[in-house]
Amino acid sequence: MAKMKNLLSKLFSKLPGVQQEPAEAKPEVPRLKMIFFIVDWNRVKIISSVLEEEEVRFYFVTKGKGTASSEILDLLGIGASDKAVIICLEQAVMSSILLKEARKKLGFHSPGAGIAFTVPLSGINSPVLRVFKQSVNKNEKIADESRSTGPAPEGRNMGDQFTNDLIVSVVNHGYSDELMNTAREAGASGGTVLNARGQAHDGTVKFLGISVQEEKEIILILASREKKVPIMRAVSEAHGLNSKAQGIIYSLPVDNVLGLSFG
């Protein structure tokens, strides 16, 4: 009986004048981005307040050290001081809103409030993706309303044009200054250093029977695309795996860059 019912249903659905029930719409797969904010450590609460107000679900804060030369200190706010590196995950349609709000709040504090940029994601685990699928339409509406109230703040390569790259170098502890000197000679303006621990597949390093995690430094350098190759080549030759620094160097495309100030 059930088979007959299904057969009749398919038959009538193909007859002219018979309206078919629309299929249940599946949530659109959102485009996601990692958004980086690098600001003075004493301004981390300002960025956190922006992310909380915009209900950003996933963000992480770590402490780093700025290494920029003094000439660009006022321009980018990346000097030789403690820095907050805030990394958040959000839909692409929300990235311009977060950048605009952060710039608005930080812009009143100093002419060089920091820098922000976004990196597109190519994949993520499905439970996190499902969280974003639930708010696709809501975030699209928020983004549309934001566009209608005014343009996004001016910045470099707004609009998914990959003209900048984030160069990431992972070296043994104590070699970040040497690496930055090499990078500057090759055209880098500055960078930010993060402390980390390395973990090899063989496990922890043992010294006098005590397990020790090998300390690492992660150096983040934002560079224009034309400077990327010379910087990476110079860093790799001087501080690569065959050197004492044992560096691993790679780059990520950056599609939005914004100075967080009105100056």
C-alpha positions in Angstrom: 0.0 0.0 0.0 2.8 2.4 0.9 4.6 1.7 -2.4 1.4 2.4 -4.3 0.9 5.7 -2.4 4.5 6.8 -3.3 4.0 5.9 -6.9 0.8 7.9 -7.2 2.4 10.8 -5.4 5.3 10.9 -7.9 2.8 10.6 -10.8 0.6 13.5 -9.8 3.5 15.7 -9.0 4.6 15.5 -12.7 1.1 16.4 -14.1 0.7 20.0 -15.4 -1.0 22.3 -13.0 0.1 20.4 -9.9 2.2 22.5 -7.6 5.0 20.8 -5.9 5.9 21.5 -2.3 9.2 23.4 -2.1 12.1 21.5 -0.7 13.3 22.5 2.7 16.0 25.1 2.2 19.4 24.1 3.6 21.5 26.6 5.5 24.1 28.3 3.4 27.7 27.4 4.1 29.2 30.6 5.6 32.5 32.0 4.5 34.7 32.3 7.6 37.8 34.4 8.3 40.3 34.7 11.1 40.6 38.3 12.2 43.8 39.4 13.8 44.1 42.5 16.1 47.6 43.6 17.3 47.5 46.4 19.8 49.3 47.6 22.9 48.6 45.2 25.8 46.8 47.9 27.9 44.2 48.1 25.1 43.2 44.5 25.0 40.0 45.3 27.0 38.9 47.7 24.3 39.1 45.0 21.6 37.5 42.5 23.8 34.5 44.8 24.5 34.0 45.2 20.7 34.0 41.5 20.2 31.6 40.9 23.1 29.2 43.7 21.9 29.1 42.1 18.4 28.6 38.6 20.0 31.7 37.0 18.5 31.6 33.4 19.7 35.3 32.4 19.3 38.2 34.6 20.1 41.6 34.2 21.8 44.1 36.6 23.4 47.8 36.1 23.7 50.7 38.3 24.7 53.4 39.2 22.3 56.4 41.6 21.8 56.5 44.2 19.1 59.6 44.5 17.0 58.9 47.4 14.6 61.5 50.0 13.8 60.9 53.4 15.4 60.1 55.0 12.0 56.8 53.1 11.8 56.0 53.1 15.5 53.5 55.9 15.2 52.1 54.6 12.0 51.2 51.1 13.0 51.5 51.0 16.8 53.8 48.0 16.6 56.8 49.0 18.7 59.2 47.1 21.0 56.7 46.7 23.8 54.2 44.3 25.1 51.5 43.6 22.6 48.1 41.9 22.7 47.4 39.6 19.8 43.7 38.9 19.6 42.5 36.3 17.1 38.8 35.8 16.4 36.8 33.6 14.1 33.8 35.2 12.4 31.8 35.2 9.1 33.3 37.2 6.3 30.3 39.5 6.2 31.0 40.6 9.8 34.7 41.3 9.4 34.3 44.8 8.1 31.9 45.6 11.0 34.4 44.4 13.6 37.2 46.3 12.0 35.2 49.5 11.8 34.0 49.3 15.4 37.5 48.5 16.7 39.0 51.4 14.8 36.2 53.7 16.1 37.0 52.9 19.7 40.8 52.8 19.4 41.0 55.9 17.3 40.3 58.2 20.1 43.2 56.9 22.2 46.2 57.7 20.0 47.2 58.2 16.4 48.9 54.8 16.3 46.4 52.4 17.9 47.5 49.2 16.3 46.8 47.1 13.2 44.2 44.6 12.1 43.9 42.2 9.2 41.9 39.2 8.1 42.9 35.8 6.7 40.3 33.6 4.9 39.8 30.0 6.1 39.8 27.0 3.8 38.4 24.5 6.3 37.1 24.0 9.8 35.6 21.1 11.9 31.9 20.6 11.4 30.6 21.3 14.9 32.0 24.8 14.8 30.7 25.3 11.3 27.2 24.3 12.4 27.3 27.1 15.0 27.9 29.7 12.2 25.2 28.1 9.9 22.6 28.9 12.5 23.3 32.7 12.2 23.9 33.1 8.5 20.8 35.1 7.8 21.1 37.2 10.9 24.7 38.2 10.2 23.8 39.0 6.5 21.1 41.4 7.8 23.4 43.0 10.2 26.0 43.5 7.5 23.5 45.0 5.1 22.3 47.5 7.8 25.9 48.5 8.5 26.5 49.2 4.8 23.4 51.3 4.6 24.5 53.5 7.6 27.9 54.3 6.1 31.0 53.0 4.3 33.6 50.7 6.0 36.7 52.5 7.2 39.3 53.0 4.6 42.2 50.4 4.6 44.5 48.6 2.3 43.1 45.7 0.1 39.5 45.9 1.5 37.6 43.5 -0.8 39.3 40.2 -0.9 42.3 41.4 -3.0 45.3 39.4 -1.9 48.0 42.1 -2.0 49.5 41.4 1.4 50.7 38.2 3.2 51.2 37.2 6.8 54.7 35.6 7.1 54.9 33.1 10.0 58.2 32.0 11.2 58.7 29.4 14.0 62.2 29.4 15.5 64.1 28.2 18.6 63.9 30.5 21.6 66.3 33.4 21.4 66.5 33.8 17.7 63.7 36.2 17.0 65.9 39.3 17.1 68.3 37.8 14.6 65.5 36.8 12.3 63.9 40.2 12.5 67.2 41.8 11.6 67.4 39.6 8.5 63.8 40.3 7.6 64.2 44.1 7.9 67.3 44.0 5.6 65.0 42.1 3.1 62.3 44.7 3.3 60.1 44.0 6.4 58.8 46.9 8.4 58.4 45.0 11.7 56.7 42.1 13.4 55.3 40.6 16.5 56.9 37.8 18.5 54.9 35.1 20.4 56.3 32.6 22.8 55.4 28.9 22.3 56.3 25.4 23.0 57.4 22.9 20.4 56.2 19.3 20.4 57.9 16.8 18.1 56.5 13.4 17.2 59.2 11.8 19.4 57.7 13.5 22.4 59.4 15.8 24.9 63.1 16.5 25.1 64.8 14.9 28.2 67.7 16.6 30.1 69.1 14.9 33.2 66.1 12.6 33.2 63.7 15.6 33.3 61.2 16.1 30.5 61.5 19.6 29.0 59.3 21.2 26.4 61.5 23.0 23.8 60.7 26.7 23.8 59.9 28.3 20.5 59.2 31.8 19.2 56.6 32.6 16.6 57.3 35.7 14.6 54.4 37.3 12.7 55.4 39.7 9.8 52.8 41.5 7.7 54.3 42.3 4.3 53.1 43.4 0.9 53.0 40.6 -1.7 56.0 41.9 -3.7 58.1 41.9 -0.5 57.0 38.4 0.6 59.3 36.3 -1.5 62.5 38.3 -0.8 61.8 38.3 3.0 60.9 34.6 3.1 64.0 33.6 1.0 66.3 35.7 3.2 64.8 34.3 6.4 64.9 30.7 5.2 68.5 30.9 4.1 69.8 32.4 7.3 67.4 30.9 9.9 66.0 27.7 8.2 66.0 24.1 9.4 69.7 23.7 8.8 70.6 26.7 11.1 70.7 26.9 14.9 67.4 28.6 14.8 65.8 25.6 13.0 63.2 27.9 11.5 60.0 26.9 9.7 58.7 29.7 7.5 55.3 29.9 5.7 52.9 32.5 4.6 49.1 33.1 4.6 47.1 35.4 2.2 45.7 38.5 3.9 42.7 40.1 2.2 42.0 43.1 4.5 44.6 45.4 6.3 43.6 48.3 8.4 45.5 50.7 10.6 43.4 51.1 13.8 43.5 54.9 14.1 42.2 58.1 12.6 45.7 59.6 12.4 
